[in-house]
Amino acid sequence: MATPQDLKIAILGAGMGGLTTALALAEKGFKYIDVYETASDLGFVGAGIQLAPNMARVLDRLGVWQGIEAEAVNIEETSVR
């Protein structure tokens, strides 16, 4: 008999939300997870990502925050246009 972990899951977008969702599902034992992204390159684009404290806690629970924090910088100033 099939279990929920046997579901085939499609995640649209390889951004922070999509990749975090894929990681969280894998941690829960889901086996068939595909992440789809339209961008041909996932490299640096010169933009920053600001993470709220609750997102940092989620990433910490998933065991990946330490590596992200090592690359992070504190925001010195900001502007809204």
GROMACS elastic network, one bead per residue, 0.5 to 0.9 nm:
[ bonds ]
;  ai    aj funct       b0    kb
    2     5     6  0.80049   500
    2     6     6  0.60584   500
    2     7     6  0.81868   500
    3     6     6  0.53506   500
    3     7     6  0.74357   500
    4     7     6  0.55779   500
    4    30     6  0.76175   500
    5     8     6  0.83786   500
    5    25     6  0.88013   500
    5    28     6  0.80576   500
    5    29     6  0.59851   500
    5    31     6  0.62294   500
    5    32     6  0.79466   500
    6    29     6  0.89867   500
    6    30     6  0.65084   500
    6    31     6  0.63598   500
    6    32     6  0.68196   500
    7    30     6  0.73066   500
    7    31     6  0.77844   500
    7    32     6  0.66202   500
    7    33     6  0.84840   500
    8    30     6  0.84627   500
    8    31     6  0.78279   500
    8    33     6  0.62006   500
    8    34     6  0.79402   500
    9    22     6  0.89189   500
    9    30     6  0.84599   500
    9    31     6  0.87972   500
    9    32     6  0.60872   500
    9    34     6  0.62354   500
    9    35     6  0.84983   500
   10    32     6  0.85237   500
   10    33     6  0.60466   500
   10    35     6  0.59978   500
   10    36     6  0.72719   500
   11    14     6  0.79771   500
   11    18     6  0.61405   500
   11    19     6  0.84023   500
   11    21     6  0.79598   500
   11    22     6  0.72967   500
   11    33     6  0.74213   500
   11    34     6  0.61219   500
   11    36     6  0.61022   500
   11    37     6  0.87316   500
   12    18     6  0.66834   500
   12    34     6  0.85544   500
   12    35     6  0.59854   500
   12    37     6  0.63284   500
   12    38     6  0.88315   500
   13    16     6  0.86079   500
   13    17     6  0.78241   500
   13    18     6  0.53588   500
   13    19     6  0.78198   500
   13    35     6  0.66020   500
   13    36     6  0.55962   500
   13    38     6  0.74799   500
   13    39     6  0.89422   500
   14    17     6  0.74184   500
   14    18     6  0.50004   500
   14    19     6  0.54300   500
   14    20     6  0.88739   500
   14    35     6  0.63939   500
   14    36     6  0.66445   500
   14    37     6  0.54739   500
   14    38     6  0.87115   500
   14    39     6  0.87952   500
   14    42     6  0.82234   500
   15    18     6  0.53319   500
   15    19     6  0.60300   500
   15    20     6  0.82534   500
   15    37     6  0.84627   500
   15    42     6  0.89391   500
   16    19     6  0.54685   500
   16    20     6  0.58574   500
   16    21     6  0.83746   500
   16    49     6  0.89984   500
   17    20     6  0.52267   500
   17    21     6  0.60032   500
   17    22     6  0.85921   500
   18    21     6  0.51232   500
   18    22     6  0.62018   500
   18    23     6  0.86638   500
   18    35     6  0.72214   500
   18    36     6  0.88936   500
   19    22     6  0.50273   500
   19    23     6  0.61442   500
   19    24     6  0.85607   500
   19    35     6  0.75695   500
   20    23     6  0.50833   500
   20    24     6  0.60727   500
   20    25     6  0.85624   500
   20    58     6  0.86016   500
   20    59     6  0.74970   500
   20    62     6  0.84529   500
   21    24     6  0.51200   500
   21    25     6  0.61241   500
   21    26     6  0.85342   500
   22    25     6  0.52275   500
   22    26     6  0.61392   500
   22    27     6  0.86028   500
   22    33     6  0.66591   500
   22    34     6  0.80030   500
   22    35     6  0.73345   500
   23    26     6  0.50887   500
   23    27     6  0.61310   500
   23    28     6  0.87009   500
   23    62     6  0.74469   500
   24    27     6  0.50564   500
   24    28     6  0.63923   500
   24    29     6  0.89438   500
   24    62     6  0.67411   500
   25    28     6  0.50545   500
   25    29     6  0.65553   500
   25    30     6  0.55502   500
   25    31     6  0.84103   500
   25    33     6  0.79556   500
   26    29     6  0.51334   500
   26    30     6  0.50227   500
   26    31     6  0.65667   500
   26    32     6  0.85692   500
   26    33     6  0.76478   500
   27    30     6  0.74111   500
   27    62     6  0.76727   500
   30    33     6  0.71108   500
   37    40     6  0.77349   500
   37    42     6  0.89790   500
   38    41     6  0.89042   500
   39    42     6  0.67792   500
   41    44     6  0.87525   500
   42    45     6  0.84286   500
   44    47     6  0.75327   500
   45    48     6  0.86428   500
   50    75     6  0.87118   500
   51    54     6  0.80455   500
   51    55     6  0.59981   500
   51    56     6  0.65377   500
   52    55     6  0.53761   500
   52    56     6  0.65257   500
   52    57     6  0.89191   500
   53    56     6  0.50273   500
   53    57     6  0.63077   500
   53    58     6  0.87859   500
   54    57     6  0.50590   500
   54    58     6  0.63659   500
   54    59     6  0.87490   500
   55    58     6  0.50470   500
   55    59     6  0.62102   500
   55    60     6  0.84904   500
   56    59     6  0.51146   500
   56    60     6  0.60486   500
   56    61     6  0.86518   500
   56    65     6  0.65107   500
   56    69     6  0.89005   500
   57    61     6  0.61917   500
   57    62     6  0.86427   500
   57    65     6  0.78905   500
   58    61     6  0.51409   500
   58    62     6  0.63525   500
   58    63     6  0.87778   500
   58    65     6  0.83146   500
   59    62     6  0.50298   500
   59    63     6  0.63377   500
   59    64     6  0.55573   500
   59    66     6  0.86791   500
   59    68     6  0.87730   500
   60    63     6  0.50097   500
   60    64     6  0.57785   500
   60    66     6  0.70893   500
   61    64     6  0.77827   500
   61    65     6  0.79945   500
   62    65     6  0.76581   500
   63    66     6  0.73540   500
   63    67     6  0.87727   500
   64    67     6  0.57839   500
   64    68     6  0.66556   500
   64    69     6  0.88559   500
   65    68     6  0.50433   500
   65    69     6  0.58688   500
   65    70     6  0.84971   500
   66    69     6  0.51309   500
   66    70     6  0.62551   500
   67    70     6  0.52533   500
   67    71     6  0.69863   500
   68    71     6  0.54413   500
   68    72     6  0.63229   500
   69    73     6  0.80093   500
   70    73     6  0.84899   500
   73    76     6  0.88734   500
   75    78     6  0.73355   500
